[in-house]
């Protein structure tokens, strides 16, 4: 991804890590735009963001296990459908137009942010 300085990447990683640790997600909201600023292909940026969030999520999971916030029964019930959904999403990524992908991502961020503000 050309155009991304080490300091910008480090700042995005730090901010994404904080969001992931606090909310269990949200790091992609930082990572995707930063990666796209480097003139990256949106599909590659989304895929790379998923890989980054995978590792951040492992760290967050371990921290939450130690803090006692990890309901294993709930995880067991959600995981099979989540794996299926992630597989379908990854396959769908290949067929989605980049502009449509950006709009879907933006709409999701607006919806999520609005929902949080109104709660």
Kinemage of the C-alpha trace (Angstrom):
@kinemage 1
@onewidth
@group {chain A} dominant
@subgroup {mainchain}
@vectorlist {calphas} color= white
{ca unk a 1} P 0.000 0.000 0.000
{ca unk a 2} L 1.963 2.962 -1.241
{ca unk a 3} L 1.794 6.273 0.549
{ca unk a 4} L 1.356 4.977 4.103
{ca unk a 5} L 4.125 6.180 6.371
{ca unk a 6} L 5.281 4.096 9.306
{ca unk a 7} L 4.041 6.754 11.720
{ca unk a 8} L 0.576 6.831 10.108
{ca unk a 9} L 0.421 3.025 10.166
{ca unk a 10} L 1.487 2.982 13.817
{ca unk a 11} L -1.109 5.614 14.758
{ca unk a 12} L -3.846 3.717 12.915
{ca unk a 13} L -2.795 0.446 14.536
{ca unk a 14} L -2.806 2.034 17.988
{ca unk a 15} L -6.209 3.656 17.466
{ca unk a 16} L -7.625 0.458 15.964
{ca unk a 17} L -6.283 -1.537 18.890
{ca unk a 18} L -7.897 0.800 21.401
{ca unk a 19} L -11.251 0.599 19.618
{ca unk a 20} L -11.007 -3.165 19.357
{ca unk a 21} L -10.101 -3.493 23.024
{ca unk a 22} L -12.893 -1.191 24.188
{ca unk a 23} L -15.704 -2.235 21.877
{ca unk a 24} L -14.722 -5.645 20.527
{ca unk a 25} L -14.746 -4.149 17.053
{ca unk a 26} L -14.326 -0.820 15.366
{ca unk a 27} L -10.671 -1.096 14.469
{ca unk a 28} L -11.629 -1.586 10.845
{ca unk a 29} L -13.299 1.823 10.896
{ca unk a 30} L -9.806 3.238 11.399
{ca unk a 31} L -7.776 0.744 9.382
{ca unk a 32} L -9.767 0.797 6.139
{ca unk a 33} L -9.644 4.575 5.568
{ca unk a 34} L -5.951 4.737 6.488
{ca unk a 35} L -5.132 1.936 4.070
{ca unk a 36} L -7.220 3.588 1.346
{ca unk a 37} L -5.356 6.893 1.875
{ca unk a 38} L -2.341 5.024 0.529
{ca unk a 39} L -4.264 4.611 -2.756
{ca unk a 40} L -5.032 1.027 -1.884
{ca unk a 41} L -7.645 -1.038 -3.672
{ca unk a 42} L -10.771 -1.008 -1.444
{ca unk a 43} L -11.159 -4.794 -1.564
{ca unk a 44} L -7.559 -5.336 -0.543
{ca unk a 45} L -7.918 -2.711 2.192
{ca unk a 46} L -11.005 -4.432 3.627
{ca unk a 47} L -9.319 -7.838 3.453
{ca unk a 48} L -6.156 -6.502 5.089
{ca unk a 49} L -8.252 -4.829 7.769
{ca unk a 50} L -9.860 -8.178 8.582
{ca unk a 51} L -6.423 -9.743 8.979
{ca unk a 52} L -5.275 -6.909 11.251
{ca unk a 53} L -8.439 -7.134 13.358
{ca unk a 54} L -7.956 -10.902 13.677
{ca unk a 55} L -4.731 -10.393 15.596
{ca unk a 56} L -6.089 -7.466 17.590
{ca unk a 57} L -9.121 -9.566 18.495
{ca unk a 58} L -6.918 -12.346 19.839
{ca unk a 59} L -5.247 -9.877 22.183
{ca unk a 60} L -8.624 -8.398 23.204
{ca unk a 61} L -10.065 -11.871 23.778
{ca unk a 62} L -7.213 -12.887 26.059
{ca unk a 63} L -7.603 -9.658 28.026
{ca unk a 64} L -11.355 -10.150 28.357
{ca unk a 65} L -10.912 -13.766 29.500
{ca unk a 66} L -8.637 -12.582 32.300
{ca unk a 67} L -11.113 -9.847 33.238
{ca unk a 68} L -13.971 -12.352 33.392
{ca unk a 69} L -15.995 -10.824 30.540
{ca unk a 70} L -15.893 -13.895 28.296
{ca unk a 71} L -19.177 -15.875 28.251
{ca unk a 72} L -18.012 -19.149 26.691
{ca unk a 73} L -21.566 -20.531 26.270
{ca unk a 74} L -22.582 -17.499 24.214
{ca unk a 75} L -19.458 -17.746 22.076
{ca unk a 76} L -20.153 -21.426 21.395
{ca unk a 77} L -23.694 -20.648 20.236
{ca unk a 78} L -22.700 -17.722 17.968
{ca unk a 79} L -19.527 -19.102 16.433
{ca unk a 80} L -20.901 -21.626 13.875
{ca unk a 81} L -23.251 -19.105 12.233
{ca unk a 82} L -20.564 -16.418 12.487
{ca unk a 83} L -18.071 -18.606 10.633
{ca unk a 84} L -20.651 -19.302 7.933
{ca unk a 85} L -21.476 -15.587 7.633
{ca unk a 86} L -17.805 -14.622 7.436
{ca unk a 87} L -17.259 -17.165 4.664
{ca unk a 88} L -20.223 -15.839 2.676
{ca unk a 89} L -19.011 -12.258 3.179
{ca unk a 90} L -15.489 -13.095 2.015
{ca unk a 91} L -16.844 -14.777 -1.109
{ca unk a 92} L -19.233 -11.883 -1.774
{ca unk a 93} L -16.370 -9.379 -1.545
{ca unk a 94} L -15.030 -10.651 -4.842
{ca unk a 95} L -18.274 -9.797 -6.651
{ca unk a 96} L -19.046 -6.407 -5.120
{ca unk a 97} L -18.151 -3.252 -7.009
{ca unk a 98} L -15.648 -1.046 -5.116
{ca unk a 99} L -18.022 1.943 -5.040
{ca unk a 100} L -20.842 -0.228 -3.711
{ca unk a 101} L -18.469 -1.660 -1.099
{ca unk a 102} L -17.529 1.843 0.096
{ca unk a 103} L -21.207 2.826 0.325
{ca unk a 104} L -22.158 -0.313 2.254
{ca unk a 105} L -19.246 0.234 4.648
{ca unk a 106} L -20.139 3.911 5.085
{ca unk a 107} L -23.825 3.125 5.657
{ca unk a 108} L -22.867 0.540 8.259
{ca unk a 109} L -20.661 3.044 10.076
{ca unk a 110} L -23.405 5.700 10.012
{ca unk a 111} L -26.006 3.226 11.245
{ca unk a 112} L -23.720 1.939 14.027
{ca unk a 113} L -22.698 5.425 15.106
{ca unk a 114} L -26.278 6.687 15.075
{ca unk a 115} L -27.463 3.723 17.081
{ca unk a 116} L -24.760 4.293 19.686
{ca unk a 117} L -25.571 7.990 19.942
{ca unk a 118} L -29.272 7.316 20.448
{ca unk a 119} L -28.893 4.679 23.151
